[in-house]
Amino acid sequence: MAKKLLYQFDTDETASVFDNVVGYDGGADHVTGIGSVNPQNVLAMVDGCIYTRAPKEKQCTAIFVGGSSLREGQAVFDAVQKRFFSNFRVSVMFDSNGSNTTAAAAVANIVSACDVSGKKAVILGGTGPVGQRAAALLSSETADVFITSRNFQRAEQIATEINDRFKTSVKALPGETIEERKESISGASIVMATGASGVVLLNEKDWVQSKSIEVVCDANAMPPLGIEGVELNDKAKERHGKKAFGAIGFGGLKISVHRECVSRLFRSNDGIFDAEEIYRIAKEML
């Protein structure tokens, strides 16, 4: 059998070391990280992946699309797939900024702790990569999902983009101030924070006093956390009558899912690992 080669196409100037390490841990024999990848220069790289090996060996070549920008990564991911034709293709995984694996692990844990169907879910700071994917996945579980941002117009724009991509009905709520965010979580059953590191988005007293909240989840791994009163290692930890999840609490599943997806890239030459498939694997593994 040919060596398992993983090509890491990163939209940032320097390819992610984190993704490189997980690529090896996922079973690749060799990981090639390439930075500053865009929809134009990626085409020749894709050609190198799809034309060089015989059909029975194509599954031993795979592509990982990453980088810090979800929008730029999506454009590269789309360009990669459009270059494929007939059996001239290899398996490809998309996980810019860890958006798909992190969101999949968080939402899989949330739905295991709480029936989200028909319930209000609010993602504070939900316009970033993880927030966008978490909103889509919660909506796919028929939750009534809202995202907030310090800029309401941006939240509305991102909600529209999520709905166009996933055929969902995510909506925007105000989130510029702590008081606006407190008001936006009124009546919510699920509250998740995916904002920038070091910014407290919700005070502890504001979710502790809520009679409707069942689950709080914070994706920030750097203190102070986005939801005050949640701890990094919380994994369905009972806090004030609610179940709490911290970034490390669901982070073990995130890493395991990332590794498993890399492993599965080499099972065939036609796998597509975007949010939906990665989430399916996360639920299966949990």
C-alpha positions as CSV (number, residue, x, y, z in Angstrom):
1,M,0.0,0.0,0.0
2,A,1.2,3.5,-0.9
3,K,2.1,5.9,1.9
4,K,-0.8,8.0,3.3
5,L,-0.1,11.6,2.3
6,L,-2.0,14.5,3.7
7,Y,-1.8,17.9,2.1
8,Q,-2.7,20.7,4.5
9,F,-3.9,23.7,2.5
10,D,-3.9,26.7,4.9
11,T,-5.2,30.2,4.0
12,D,-2.9,31.8,6.6
13,E,0.7,32.6,5.7
14,T,2.0,29.8,7.8
15,A,0.2,26.4,8.0
16,S,-1.1,25.5,11.4
17,V,1.2,23.4,13.6
18,F,-1.8,22.2,15.6
19,D,-3.5,20.8,12.4
20,N,-0.1,19.3,11.3
21,V,0.3,17.4,14.6
22,V,-3.3,16.1,14.5
23,G,-2.8,15.0,10.9
24,Y,0.0,12.7,12.0
25,D,-1.9,11.5,15.1
26,G,-4.8,10.7,12.8
27,G,-2.7,8.2,10.9
28,A,-1.1,10.2,8.0
29,D,2.4,8.9,7.1
30,H,3.4,12.4,5.9
31,V,1.7,15.8,6.3
32,T,2.7,18.7,4.0
33,G,1.6,22.1,5.3
34,I,1.3,24.8,2.7
35,G,0.5,28.4,3.6
36,S,-1.1,31.3,1.8
37,V,-3.4,29.0,-0.2
38,N,-6.2,30.7,-2.1
39,P,-8.9,29.5,-4.7
40,Q,-6.5,30.3,-7.6
41,N,-3.2,28.8,-6.5
42,V,-4.8,25.7,-5.0
43,L,-5.9,24.4,-8.4
44,A,-2.4,23.2,-9.5
45,M,-2.0,21.6,-6.0
46,V,-5.2,19.7,-6.4
47,D,-4.1,18.5,-9.8
48,G,-0.9,17.1,-8.2
49,C,-3.1,15.2,-5.8
50,I,-5.6,13.7,-8.3
51,Y,-3.4,12.8,-11.3
52,T,-0.3,11.2,-9.7
53,R,-1.6,7.9,-8.4
54,A,-3.4,4.9,-9.9
55,P,-7.1,4.5,-9.0
56,K,-6.5,1.9,-6.3
57,E,-3.9,4.2,-4.6
58,K,-5.9,7.5,-4.7
59,Q,-7.3,6.9,-1.3
60,C,-3.8,7.2,0.1
61,T,-3.8,10.9,-0.8
62,A,-6.0,13.4,1.0
63,I,-6.5,17.1,1.5
64,F,-7.2,19.2,4.7
65,V,-8.3,22.8,4.3
66,G,-7.6,25.0,7.3
67,G,-6.6,28.5,8.4
68,S,-8.1,31.2,10.6
69,S,-10.7,32.5,8.2
70,L,-13.9,30.5,7.7
71,R,-14.9,32.5,4.7
72,E,-11.5,32.1,3.0
73,G,-11.3,28.4,3.9
74,Q,-14.8,27.9,2.4
75,A,-13.7,29.4,-0.9
76,V,-10.6,27.1,-1.0
77,F,-12.7,24.1,0.0
78,D,-15.2,24.9,-2.8
79,A,-12.4,25.4,-5.4
80,V,-10.9,22.0,-4.4
81,Q,-14.1,20.2,-4.9
82,K,-14.9,21.9,-8.2
83,R,-11.5,20.7,-9.6
84,F,-12.6,17.0,-9.0
85,F,-14.2,15.1,-11.8
86,S,-15.1,11.5,-12.5
87,N,-12.8,9.4,-10.4
88,F,-10.1,12.1,-10.4
89,R,-10.7,13.1,-6.8
90,V,-9.4,12.5,-3.3
91,S,-11.0,12.8,0.1
92,V,-11.0,16.3,1.6
93,M,-11.7,17.7,5.1
94,F,-12.6,21.3,5.9
95,D,-11.9,22.7,9.4
96,S,-10.8,26.3,9.3
97,N,-10.0,27.6,12.8
98,G,-11.2,24.3,14.2
99,S,-14.8,25.4,13.4
100,N,-16.3,22.1,12.4
101,T,-14.6,19.8,14.9
102,T,-15.1,22.2,17.9
103,A,-18.7,23.0,17.1
104,A,-19.5,19.3,16.4
105,A,-18.0,18.2,19.8
106,A,-19.7,21.0,21.7
107,V,-23.2,20.5,20.1
108,A,-22.9,16.7,20.4
109,N,-22.3,17.1,24.1
110,I,-25.2,19.6,24.4
111,V,-27.7,17.4,22.7
112,S,-26.6,14.5,24.9
113,A,-27.4,16.5,28.0
114,C,-30.6,18.2,26.9
115,D,-33.4,17.8,24.4
116,V,-32.9,20.9,22.2
117,S,-35.8,20.4,19.9
118,G,-38.1,23.5,19.7
119,K,-36.1,25.2,22.4
120,K,-34.4,28.6,22.3
121,A,-30.6,28.4,21.9
122,V,-28.5,31.6,22.0
123,I,-24.9,31.7,20.9
124,L,-23.1,34.7,22.3
125,G,-20.4,36.0,20.1
126,G,-21.8,33.7,17.5
127,T,-20.5,35.3,14.3
128,G,-17.0,33.6,14.5
129,P,-16.2,30.3,12.9
130,V,-17.1,28.1,15.8
131,G,-20.3,30.1,16.6
132,Q,-21.5,29.9,13.0
133,R,-21.0,26.1,12.8
134,A,-22.6,25.6,16.2
135,A,-25.6,27.6,15.2
136,A,-26.0,25.5,12.1
137,L,-25.7,22.2,13.9
138,L,-28.1,23.2,16.7
139,S,-30.6,24.4,14.1
140,S,-30.2,21.0,12.4
141,E,-31.4,19.5,15.7
142,T,-34.5,21.8,15.4
143,A,-33.5,24.2,18.1
144,D,-34.7,27.8,17.7
145,V,-31.2,29.4,17.3
146,F,-30.1,33.0,17.7
147,I,-26.7,34.5,17.4
148,T,-25.4,37.7,19.0
149,S,-22.6,40.1,18.1
150,R,-21.4,43.5,19.4
151,N,-22.5,44.6,15.9
152,F,-26.2,43.7,15.4
153,Q,-26.0,44.2,11.6
154,R,-23.1,41.8,11.4
155,A,-25.1,39.2,13.3
156,E,-27.9,39.6,10.8
157,Q,-25.5,39.2,7.9
158,I,-23.9,36.1,9.3
159,A,-27.3,34.6,10.2
160,T,-28.2,35.0,6.5
161,E,-25.0,33.4,5.4
162,I,-25.6,30.4,7.8
163,N,-29.1,30.0,6.5
164,D,-28.1,30.1,2.9
165,R,-25.4,27.5,3.4
166,F,-27.3,25.1,5.7
167,K,-31.0,25.8,4.8
168,T,-31.6,26.7,8.4
169,S,-33.5,29.6,10.2
170,V,-30.9,31.1,12.5
171,K,-31.8,34.6,13.7
172,A,-29.9,37.6,15.2
173,L,-30.3,39.2,18.6
174,P,-28.6,42.3,20.1
175,G,-25.4,41.7,22.0
176,E,-23.4,44.9,22.2
177,T,-23.6,45.3,25.9
178,I,-23.8,42.9,28.9
179,E,-27.4,44.1,29.5
180,E,-28.4,43.4,25.9
181,R,-26.9,39.9,26.1
182,K,-28.8,39.4,29.4
183,E,-32.0,40.3,27.7
184,S,-31.2,38.2,24.6
185,I,-30.9,35.0,26.7
186,S,-34.4,35.5,28.2
187,G,-36.4,32.3,27.8
188,A,-33.4,30.4,26.4
189,S,-32.8,26.8,27.3
190,I,-29.3,26.6,25.8
191,V,-26.6,29.4,26.1
192,M,-23.3,29.0,24.4
193,A,-20.4,31.4,24.2
194,T,-18.0,31.4,21.3
195,G,-16.6,35.0,21.4
196,A,-13.1,36.3,21.4
197,S,-10.7,35.1,24.1
198,G,-10.6,37.1,27.3
199,V,-14.0,38.7,27.0
200,V,-16.7,38.0,29.5
201,L,-20.0,37.9,27.6
202,L,-22.3,36.9,30.4
203,N,-22.1,37.4,34.2
204,E,-22.7,34.4,36.4
205,K,-25.7,35.9,38.2
206,D,-27.5,36.5,34.9
207,W,-27.6,32.8,34.0
208,V,-27.8,31.4,37.5
209,Q,-31.1,33.3,38.1
210,S,-32.7,32.1,34.8
211,K,-35.4,29.6,35.2
212,S,-35.4,28.5,31.6
213,I,-31.7,27.7,31.0
214,E,-30.8,24.0,31.1
215,V,-27.3,24.0,29.6
216,V,-24.4,26.6,29.5
217,C,-21.4,25.9,27.3
218,D,-18.3,28.0,26.9
219,A,-15.9,27.4,24.0
220,N,-13.2,29.8,25.2
221,A,-10.1,28.0,26.6
222,M,-8.4,31.1,27.9
223,P,-9.4,32.9,31.1
224,P,-11.5,34.8,31.8
225,L,-14.1,32.6,30.1
226,G,-17.0,34.0,28.1
227,I,-19.6,32.8,30.6
228,E,-18.6,33.6,34.2
229,G,-19.0,30.7,36.6
230,V,-18.3,28.0,34.0
231,E,-14.9,26.1,34.5
232,L,-12.7,24.9,31.7
233,N,-13.0,21.2,32.7
234,D,-16.8,21.2,33.2
235,K,-18.4,18.3,31.4
236,A,-22.1,18.2,32.1
237,K,-21.2,19.6,35.5
238,E,-24.2,20.5,37.6
239,R,-24.0,24.2,38.5
240,H,-26.9,26.0,40.0
241,G,-29.3,23.4,38.6
242,K,-27.9,23.6,35.1
243,K,-25.4,21.5,33.1
244,A,-22.2,23.3,32.3
245,F,-19.6,22.5,29.7
246,G,-16.2,24.1,29.4
247,A,-13.7,24.1,26.5
248,I,-11.6,21.3,27.9
249,G,-14.7,19.4,29.0
250,F,-15.7,18.8,25.4
251,G,-12.2,19.4,24.0
252,G,-11.2,15.8,24.3
253,L,-14.0,14.8,22.0
254,K,-13.0,17.6,19.6
255,I,-9.4,16.2,19.3
256,S,-10.7,12.6,19.0
257,V,-13.1,13.6,16.2
258,H,-10.4,15.5,14.4
259,R,-8.1,12.4,14.5
260,E,-10.9,10.1,13.5
261,C,-11.8,12.2,10.5
262,V,-8.2,12.3,9.3
263,S,-8.1,8.5,9.6
264,R,-11.3,8.2,7.6
265,L,-9.9,10.4,4.8
266,F,-7.8,7.4,3.8
267,R,-10.7,4.9,3.6
268,S,-11.7,6.0,0.1
269,N,-10.9,8.7,-2.4
270,D,-14.3,10.4,-2.4
271,G,-15.0,11.4,1.2
272,I,-16.2,15.0,2.0
273,F,-15.8,16.0,5.6
274,D,-17.6,19.2,6.2
275,A,-19.8,20.2,9.2
276,E,-22.5,17.7,8.6
277,E,-20.3,14.6,8.3
278,I,-18.0,15.7,11.1
279,Y,-21.0,16.2,13.4
280,R,-22.3,12.8,12.5
281,I,-19.0,11.3,13.5
282,A,-18.9,13.3,16.7
283,K,-22.4,12.0,17.8
284,E,-21.3,8.5,16.8
285,M,-18.2,8.7,18.9
286,L,-19.9,10.3,21.9
